[in-house]
Amino acid sequence: MTIHLTPEQEERIKAVLNHGAYESIEQVVEAALVAVEQRVVPGFSGTQTELDTLLAEGMASKEMAESEFWDSVNRQTDAMLTERRADPRT
């Protein structure tokens, strides 16, 4: 499969790599795919802003391994979903 990126997308990927969040383009693509998969999980009612915040927090943390980051995202996402389900206003 060939993927064509815009110059802006290429720069965004380079910025992520330059910040040391990932070691390769393949890792960046894998993380992006996981994020997309998590957005389409049935029952998740979090906002895009909440997801972006979780992803940014994880990417900013150089102390976590990638698997630890995604475990953390999953836990926080589950907590947000539980909180929203318990809130009678939603």
Phi and psi restraints in degrees (value plus and minus 20) as a CYANA .aco file:
   2 THR   PHI    -127.6   -87.6
   2 THR   PSI     114.2   154.2
   3 ILE   PHI    -137.3   -97.3
   3 ILE   PSI     109.4   149.4
   4 HIS   PHI    -124.4   -84.4
   4 HIS   PSI     103.5   143.5
   5 LEU   PHI    -126.2   -86.2
   5 LEU   PSI     129.3   169.3
   6 THR   PHI     -95.9   -55.9
   6 THR   PSI     140.9   180.9
   7 PRO   PHI     -76.3   -36.3
   7 PRO   PSI     -57.0   -17.0
   8 GLU   PHI     -84.2   -44.2
   8 GLU   PSI     -62.5   -22.5
   9 GLN   PHI     -84.2   -44.2
   9 GLN   PSI     -60.4   -20.4
  10 GLU   PHI     -80.8   -40.8
  10 GLU   PSI     -62.9   -22.9
  11 GLU   PHI     -84.6   -44.6
  11 GLU   PSI     -58.8   -18.8
  12 ARG   PHI     -83.9   -43.9
  12 ARG   PSI     -61.4   -21.4
  13 ILE   PHI     -85.7   -45.7
  13 ILE   PSI     -63.3   -23.3
  14 LYS   PHI     -80.4   -40.4
  14 LYS   PSI     -59.3   -19.3
  15 ALA   PHI     -83.7   -43.7
  15 ALA   PSI     -61.8   -21.8
  16 VAL   PHI     -82.2   -42.2
  16 VAL   PSI     -64.4   -24.4
  17 LEU   PHI     -85.1   -45.1
  17 LEU   PSI     -60.9   -20.9
  18 ASN   PHI     -85.3   -45.3
  18 ASN   PSI     -48.1    -8.1
  19 HIS   PHI     -99.2   -59.2
  19 HIS   PSI     -25.5    14.5
  20 GLY   PHI      59.0    99.0
  20 GLY   PSI      -7.8    32.2
  21 ALA   PHI     -89.3   -49.3
  21 ALA   PSI     -52.9   -12.9
  22 TYR   PHI    -158.2  -118.2
  22 TYR   PSI     138.3   178.3
  23 GLU   PHI    -117.8   -77.8
  23 GLU   PSI     -34.9     5.1
  24 SER   PHI    -169.8  -129.8
  24 SER   PSI     142.5   182.5
  25 ILE   PHI     -82.4   -42.4
  25 ILE   PSI     -57.0   -17.0
  26 GLU   PHI     -79.8   -39.8
  26 GLU   PSI     -59.3   -19.3
  27 GLN   PHI     -86.9   -46.9
  27 GLN   PSI     -58.2   -18.2
  28 VAL   PHI     -84.1   -44.1
  28 VAL   PSI     -65.4   -25.4
  29 VAL   PHI     -82.9   -42.9
  29 VAL   PSI     -63.2   -23.2
  30 GLU   PHI     -80.9   -40.9
  30 GLU   PSI     -64.0   -24.0
  31 ALA   PHI     -83.1   -43.1
  31 ALA   PSI     -59.3   -19.3
  32 ALA   PHI     -84.8   -44.8
  32 ALA   PSI     -60.8   -20.8
  33 LEU   PHI     -84.1   -44.1
  33 LEU   PSI     -61.6   -21.6
  34 VAL   PHI     -82.2   -42.2
  34 VAL   PSI     -62.1   -22.1
  35 ALA   PHI     -81.6   -41.6
  35 ALA   PSI     -62.3   -22.3
  36 VAL   PHI     -84.4   -44.4
  36 VAL   PSI     -64.1   -24.1
  37 GLU   PHI     -79.2   -39.2
  37 GLU   PSI     -61.0   -21.0
  38 GLN   PHI     -88.5   -48.5
  38 GLN   PSI     -50.2   -10.2
  39 ARG   PHI     -89.2   -49.2
  39 ARG   PSI     -45.2    -5.2
  40 VAL   PHI    -121.1   -81.1
  40 VAL   PSI      -9.2    30.8
  41 VAL   PHI     -86.4   -46.4
  41 VAL   PSI     104.3   144.3
  42 PRO   PHI     -78.1   -38.1
  42 PRO   PSI     116.1   156.1
  43 GLY   PHI      74.7   114.7
  43 GLY   PSI     -35.5     4.5
  44 PHE   PHI     -97.8   -57.8
  44 PHE   PSI     100.4   140.4
  45 SER   PHI    -134.9   -94.9
  45 SER   PSI      -2.7    37.3
  46 GLY   PHI     -89.1   -49.1
  46 GLY   PSI     141.7   181.7
  47 THR   PHI    -108.5   -68.5
  47 THR   PSI     144.8   184.8
  48 GLN   PHI     -81.0   -41.0
  48 GLN   PSI     -56.6   -16.6
  49 THR   PHI     -82.2   -42.2
  49 THR   PSI     -63.4   -23.4
  50 GLU   PHI     -82.4   -42.4
  50 GLU   PSI     -62.7   -22.7
  51 LEU   PHI     -85.0   -45.0
  51 LEU   PSI     -64.5   -24.5
  52 ASP   PHI     -79.5   -39.5
  52 ASP   PSI     -60.3   -20.3
  53 THR   PHI     -82.6   -42.6
  53 THR   PSI     -66.2   -26.2
  54 LEU   PHI     -80.9   -40.9
  54 LEU   PSI     -64.5   -24.5
  55 LEU   PHI     -85.2   -45.2
  55 LEU   PSI     -62.2   -22.2
  56 ALA   PHI     -83.9   -43.9
  56 ALA   PSI     -60.9   -20.9
  57 GLU   PHI     -82.1   -42.1
  57 GLU   PSI     -63.3   -23.3
  58 GLY   PHI     -86.9   -46.9
  58 GLY   PSI     -62.1   -22.1
  59 MET   PHI     -87.5   -47.5
  59 MET   PSI     -50.0   -10.0
  60 ALA   PHI     -95.6   -55.6
  60 ALA   PSI     -39.1     0.9
  61 SER   PHI    -108.3   -68.3
  61 SER   PSI      89.8   129.8
  62 LYS   PHI    -108.7   -68.7
  62 LYS   PSI     -25.4    14.6
  63 GLU   PHI    -103.1   -63.1
  63 GLU   PSI     -40.9    -0.9
  64 MET   PHI    -111.4   -71.4
  64 MET   PSI     121.9   161.9
  65 ALA   PHI     -94.2   -54.2
  65 ALA   PSI     141.4   181.4
  66 GLU   PHI     -78.3   -38.3
  66 GLU   PSI     -61.9   -21.9
  67 SER   PHI     -84.4   -44.4
  67 SER   PSI     -56.9   -16.9
  68 GLU   PHI     -85.8   -45.8
  68 GLU   PSI     -59.1   -19.1
  69 PHE   PHI     -79.5   -39.5
  69 PHE   PSI     -70.5   -30.5
  70 TRP   PHI     -87.1   -47.1
  70 TRP   PSI     -54.2   -14.2
  71 ASP   PHI     -81.7   -41.7
  71 ASP   PSI     -61.1   -21.1
  72 SER   PHI     -84.3   -44.3
  72 SER   PSI     -63.8   -23.8
  73 VAL   PHI     -80.0   -40.0
  73 VAL   PSI     -65.3   -25.3
  74 ASN   PHI     -80.8   -40.8
  74 ASN   PSI     -64.0   -24.0
  75 ARG   PHI     -83.1   -43.1
  75 ARG   PSI     -65.4   -25.4
  76 GLN   PHI     -87.4   -47.4
  76 GLN   PSI     -58.0   -18.0
  77 THR   PHI     -85.0   -45.0
  77 THR   PSI     -64.2   -24.2
  78 ASP   PHI     -80.5   -40.5
  78 ASP   PSI     -60.4   -20.4
  79 ALA   PHI     -84.8   -44.8
  79 ALA   PSI     -61.6   -21.6
  80 MET   PHI     -84.0   -44.0
  80 MET   PSI     -61.1   -21.1
  81 LEU   PHI     -83.8   -43.8
  81 LEU   PSI     -64.0   -24.0
  82 THR   PHI     -81.9   -41.9
  82 THR   PSI     -63.1   -23.1
  83 GLU   PHI     -82.3   -42.3
  83 GLU   PSI     -63.5   -23.5
  84 ARG   PHI     -86.2   -46.2
  84 ARG   PSI     -58.3   -18.3
  85 ARG   PHI     -86.9   -46.9
  85 ARG   PSI     -50.9   -10.9
  86 ALA   PHI    -101.9   -61.9
  86 ALA   PSI     -38.9     1.1
  87 ASP   PHI    -100.9   -60.9
  87 ASP   PSI      95.7   135.7
  88 PRO   PHI     -86.0   -46.0
  88 PRO   PSI     -35.9     4.1
  89 ARG   PHI     -98.6   -58.6
  89 ARG   PSI     -32.0     8.0
